[in-house]
Amino acid sequence: MDPDFWHQRWRENRIGFHQAAPNAMLQRHLGDLDLPASPRIFLPLCGKTRDIGWLMSQGCRVAGAELSRLAVDQLFADLGLDPEITEEGALTRVSAANIDIFVGDIFALTADQLGPVDASYDRAALVALPADLRARYAAHMARITAGAPQFLICFEYDQALMSGPPFSVDADEVARVYGAHYALTDHDAADVAGGLKGICPAIERVWLLR
């Protein structure tokens, strides 16, 4: 996806993908990953998601990657945090107690920069990527997180009814991009209330990757 597309969406505040409350599936099932106390969780393409504040309220430490500096500035303002900002090569690191967000191209993020994580949580990254980028992304995620378990949320719907993003990513596609890296568990699913963007019926599905 063209980075300018996402920068423009944030500048124009066209962020229908941003949920007003923490994700219900995350709240219901995070404990199913059997994480240690005070786990460090990585959120790719995190935006300013309210899931971050919820995770921190549960005692989690958070790392994230986000293309838009505007989104990250809004995230820290929402959290009431005054961050420390450092330049790290092609990325900018925006940090405060128990949170590190890397601003820039996620493919430029290395395992050394990210540091150890206990799990990753992907609600908005895989479904935002076109099909030709997904396998590369999945391999990159496995590499930079050292194969840490993953809590993955995908949408399933008739792609003919809406062009995306978010794109429809079904079980076959999850297996195509992640099957070589993880054991996949189809963990839960629910209808999207009111349809996806109010346009078409859709299912929100949780995968646990180990």
C-alpha positions, 0 to 999 in steps of 0.5 A: 500500500502506498504510504501516501495513502495512509498519511493522507487518511490521517491528515484528513482524519478519515480513520474509520478503522479507529475503534472508539473502545478497546477491541472486545475480542482482545479483552475476552481472549488475551489471557488465552495466550498464557503470557507471563506477568507484565508481558511486552506485546508488539502491535504492528501498524498500531495507529492510535488504537485504544487497545494500547491504553487497555493493554497498559491498564492490564499491566502489559508493556507495549511496543508498536510500529506505525507509519504516521507520526501524526497518529503516534502524537495523538496516541501519546496525547490520548494517553497523557504521556510526554514521550522521549523522542530519538532517531534510530536510522530510518525510524523515530522511536517515541517512548515513555514508561512501558511504551515504545512506538517506532515511527516509519516503515515497519519493514525497516524495523529490526529485531535488535531495535524492537527488543524481546517481546512476549507476544504480538497483537495484530488487529489492523496490519495484515488486513490492511496489506494487499495480498502481494505484501502479506507473505513478506510481512508475515515472514518479517513479523516472525523474524523480528519477534523471534516467533513469539505467539501472536493474537491475530484478528481478521475480517471475512466478507465478500470482497466483491462488495467492498474493495478494502482496506480492510481486506478480507483475509480468510483461513486459506489466506492465513495459512498461506502467509503464516503456515510456514511460521506458526501453528494456527488455531481458529479461536473465536469468531463473531459477526461484525455488528452493522456490517463492515463499515456499514457496507456489507456483512462480515465476520471478525475472526480471532487466530492464535498463532504459536 
